[in-house]
Amino acid sequence: QLHLVESGGGLVQPGGSLRLSCADSKATSLSFYTVKWYRQFPGEQRELVAGSGSGGSTDYAHFARDRFTISRDPAKKTVYLQMDNLKPEDTATYYCKAVLGGFNYWGQGTQVTVSP
């Protein structure tokens, strides 16, 4: 069973960048998992931001396609979400989810605030 931990959130000015990290607290490899990043605005459902398949495929929500990059570092057993050119409307809590064999594992989320 995974215990995912997200990190890297914070306050950034518009146009700035953040890199979010997602890893298992017990250092389990995520190589065999599909890992996805979601975000959630207050009072709304989580929405998909980007996904990374175990075979190397990636997919992005339309708003993320030109500004965000999902990647993996197998050595560090971490999945990243590089977010560039951040906008105030990107302000949200960001979550990672790992999926394998019908099981879904969520992290606790990390807050991203984009404000002058």
C-alpha positions in Angstrom: 0.0 0.0 0.0 1.3 3.4 -0.9 1.4 6.5 1.2 1.9 9.3 -1.3 3.4 12.6 -0.2 3.3 15.7 -2.4 5.7 18.6 -1.9 6.9 21.7 -3.6 3.8 23.9 -3.4 3.9 27.4 -2.2 3.3 31.1 -3.1 4.6 32.3 -6.4 4.1 35.4 -8.5 2.3 35.2 -11.8 4.7 34.1 -14.5 6.7 32.1 -12.0 7.4 28.4 -11.8 7.1 25.6 -9.3 8.0 22.0 -9.3 5.8 19.6 -7.4 7.0 16.2 -6.3 5.1 13.0 -5.6 6.7 10.1 -3.8 5.8 7.3 -1.5 6.7 7.9 2.1 8.2 4.4 2.3 10.3 4.9 -0.9 8.3 2.4 -2.9 9.1 2.6 -6.6 6.3 4.2 -8.7 7.7 2.7 -11.9 4.8 0.3 -12.4 2.1 2.8 -11.5 0.2 5.2 -13.6 0.6 8.5 -11.8 -1.6 11.5 -12.3 -1.7 15.0 -11.0 -5.0 16.6 -10.1 -6.0 19.9 -8.7 -9.0 21.1 -6.7 -10.5 24.5 -6.3 -12.5 25.2 -3.1 -16.0 23.7 -3.4 -15.3 21.9 -6.6 -14.3 18.4 -7.7 -10.8 17.5 -8.5 -9.8 17.9 -12.1 -7.0 16.1 -14.0 -3.9 18.1 -14.8 -1.5 15.6 -16.2 -0.8 11.9 -16.3 2.2 9.6 -16.7 1.8 6.0 -17.7 4.1 3.3 -16.6 5.3 2.8 -20.2 6.3 6.4 -20.6 3.1 7.9 -22.1 2.0 11.3 -20.9 -1.3 13.3 -21.3 -2.3 16.8 -20.3 -5.4 18.8 -19.7 -5.8 21.5 -22.3 -4.8 24.2 -19.8 -1.6 22.4 -18.9 -0.4 21.3 -22.3 1.9 24.3 -23.0 2.9 25.2 -19.5 3.2 22.0 -17.4 5.4 19.0 -17.7 5.0 15.7 -15.9 8.1 13.6 -15.6 9.6 10.7 -13.6 12.9 10.1 -11.9 13.1 6.4 -11.3 16.3 6.7 -9.3 14.5 9.0 -6.9 11.2 7.1 -7.1 9.5 10.5 -7.7 7.1 11.9 -10.2 7.3 15.6 -10.8 5.0 18.3 -12.2 6.9 21.2 -13.5 4.7 24.2 -13.7 5.8 27.3 -15.7 4.2 30.6 -16.5 1.8 30.2 -13.6 -1.3 32.2 -13.5 -3.6 33.2 -10.7 -6.2 30.8 -11.9 -3.8 28.0 -11.3 -4.2 28.6 -7.5 -5.5 25.3 -6.1 -4.6 22.3 -4.0 -2.6 19.8 -6.1 -2.8 16.1 -5.6 -1.1 13.1 -7.0 -2.7 9.7 -7.5 -1.1 6.4 -8.3 -3.0 3.6 -9.9 -2.2 0.0 -10.2 -4.4 -3.0 -10.6 -7.6 -1.1 -9.9 -6.2 0.4 -6.7 -6.0 4.2 -6.4 -3.7 5.9 -3.9 -3.9 9.6 -3.2 -1.6 12.0 -1.5 -2.7 14.6 1.0 -2.2 17.5 -1.4 0.0 20.6 -1.6 -1.2 24.1 -1.9 -0.2 26.3 -4.9 -1.0 30.0 -4.7 -0.3 32.3 -7.5 -0.5 35.9 -6.5 1.4 39.2 -7.0 
